[in-house]
Amino acid sequence: MTYRALQIWLYASLSVMLLSSRAWPTEKEVVRAQATKDAAVNYLRSLPYDRKIYVWPIWRRPYEVVADRLNVSSSIERYKVLRGDLNGLFPAFAASALTSSRLLPSYKDFVAKAEVSLNGCTAYKFISRDTWASVGVVLVNELNFRDKDTGTLDGCVHAALDYLQGFPTKDGYFDYLTLPDATIRGLVIQATYECAAEGDGNAEPREGTRDGLTPLPSLDCIVAKVAE
């Protein structure tokens, strides 16, 4: 085989590999990805401009599941796969009842009295110094989900965890049925923590953590990151 023939064969082989490789997105995938970005940007632009976006000061966030009759633990494991390195969650405790939870007494009192929405899925986020997310609670009503499939339970749990991670809502409160889908939320959360790592926020005084995060990333930065 001559050099020219070898060269042509190599080029032809490379072309076939590129055409058959899934590393290159199809036109439909490109259109879908752009539509997801556009939807995420539109959602962010619908928020009040002064909406504060609270992130966690550390990447590793311990959690516990109390009275896990619905197997919420498995839903959390699926969430970790969905979000990859962004999730930051690791199981630290297990409790059979609220009385044995590691929550501080004041939070236990809150949870014991907290209202759960009619759809059975509620999340509350507590803030430290109006600067950082500090404690998150997800409440799931067993009656609403015990006869449902795992996808329905995941819809609640994953949306709640995204909200606790920093996904902003229009009125600051959580209603999982009104949130964008998981793909859009993932784009927003990723952009949120990229901005927190870059330190673009407006917190005064300026501060950062040993994990390289800064508080209150700006909405402008998050929109720009999502649109890239």
N, C-alpha and C positions, 0 to 999 in steps of 0.2 A: 504494500500500500504506500503510495507516495505521500509526501508531507501535506500536499494540498488536499488529497483525498482524506487523510487522517483529520485534517483541520475541519473539512466539511462534515465529516462524520461526527466529530466532537460537537460542532455547532448544532448539527441536526439532533443529536442525542440530548444536548442541553435544552434545546427548544422543546422537545417532547417532555422532558422532565419538568420544565417550568409550566408547560400547559397542563400537566397532570398533577402538579403539586398543589395541595390545599393551603400552602403558605401564602399563596396569592389570592386575595378575596375576589369573589365573583362580583359582577356588576350589581346584582341584587343585594349582596352583602354590603357593598359600599353604600348603596342607596339607603339600606336599612340603618346602617351605622350613622349616616348623616341625619336621617330622620330622628334618630334617638338623641343625637346632639342638639338638634333644633328644638325638640320637645323639652329637653332639660333646660336649655337657655330660656325658652319661653316661660317655663315654670318659674325659674329664678327671677326673671324680670317682672313676674306678676306679684312678687313679694314686696312688702313695704321696703323702701330704700334703706330705712334705718333699722331694719331687722337685725338683731344681734344673733350671731351664730356661735354657739358654744361648743368647743371641742374639749377633749380630755387631755390633761397635762402629761400623761404617760401612755405608752403603747400597750403595755400589758394591763389588762383589766380583769380582776377576778370576779367570778359570779357564782351564785348558788341557785339551785332550783328547789323550791319548797313544795312538798306534797305532789310529786310528779305523776299524777294518775293519768295524764294525757300523753306521757312520754315527750314532754317538751324538750328534754335533754337531747333526743334524737333530732328534733327540729333545729336546735342550736348547732349541732354538729353539721347539719346540712347548710346552715348559714355560714359556718366557717369555710366550707368548701366554696360556697358562692362568692364570698368576699375575699378569700385568700389572705394575704398579708395585712389587708385593711382591717380585719375584724378585731384583732387585739385581745380576744377573749380567751380565758383559760379557766377551767373548773377548779375552784379552790375548796368549796364546801358542799355538803349535801345536808338537807334538813327535811325531816318528815313532817314538821309542822312549823308554823310561824314562831311559836314560843322557843324553838331550838335554833332559830335562824341566827346568823352572825351579825345581822343588822343592828345598828345602835337602837336603844330603846325608843328614842323619839321617832325614828323611821318605822319601827314596828307598830307603834301607836297609829301612825299615819296609815300604814297599809291595812291595819285591822279595821279602820273606819272608812277607807277610801271607796269611792263609788266606782263601779265597773259599768261601762257603757252598755247599752241595750244589745249591741252586736257582740258583746262578750270579750272584747279585746281593748285593753286600756294600758297606757304607758305614762309614767310621770318621771320628769327629770328635775333634779335638784341642782342648784347653781351655787358655787362658792364665790363670794365677793363680787358677784355680778361679772365674773371673769371666766371661770372654768366650769365645765360639767363636773359634778362631784359624786352623785349617786343617781342611779337609775332603777326604776321598778317597772316590771311588766306584770300585769294582772290578767289572767285568762280564766274565763268562766267555763268550768267543765261542762255545764249543761249545753252551752252553745256549740261545743266542738266534739263531744264524745262520740257522736254518730257520723262525723264528717271524715273525709279522707285526709291524708297527710298534706296534700297540696293546700287544702283550706286552712289547716293549722299553720302551715308555713307562711301563708299569706299574712296571718296575724303576727306571728312571732318575728318573722324577718322584717316586716315593716316597723314593728316596735323597736327592734334592735337598731335598725337604720336611724330611726328618730333619736334614740338615746346616743348613738354615735355622733350625731350632729346634723342629720338631715333637717333642713329648716321647713317649717310649716307656715301657712299664710297668717294664721292667727296665734301662733305660738303653742297651740294645743294639738293633741294627737287624735286622729281618727283614721284608722288604717284604710278604710274604704274610700277615702277621698285622696289618697296619695298616688303619685305616679307609679308606674310599674317598677319592678326590681332593677331592671337594666338602667333606667333613668336615674333611680336613686343611687345606684352604684357609681355612675359618672360623677354625680354631685358630691358624694362622700369622698371619692378619690381626689377631686379638685379641691375640696375643702381642706383636706390634710396636706396637700401640696402647698397650698397658700399658707397654712399654719406653720409649715416647715420653713417657708421662705420669710416669714415674719412681716407680712404686709398689713397686719391688723392695726386697729386704732386704739388699742388699750393704753391707758395712761395710769401709772408709769409703765414704760416698756418692760416686759419681762419675758423670760424664756425658761424652759425646763431642761433637765439633764438629757431628756430624750430629743432635744432639738425642736420643740414645739413652742409656738407663741399663741396667745389667746386671740379670740375675736377676729378671725380672718374676714376680710372685707367681701361684700357681695360682688363688687366690681372684679376682684381678683378671681373669684370662683367662676363667674360668668366667662371671663377671658380664658381660663384654663379649660373649661368644658368645651368652648368653641374652637380650641386649637385643632 
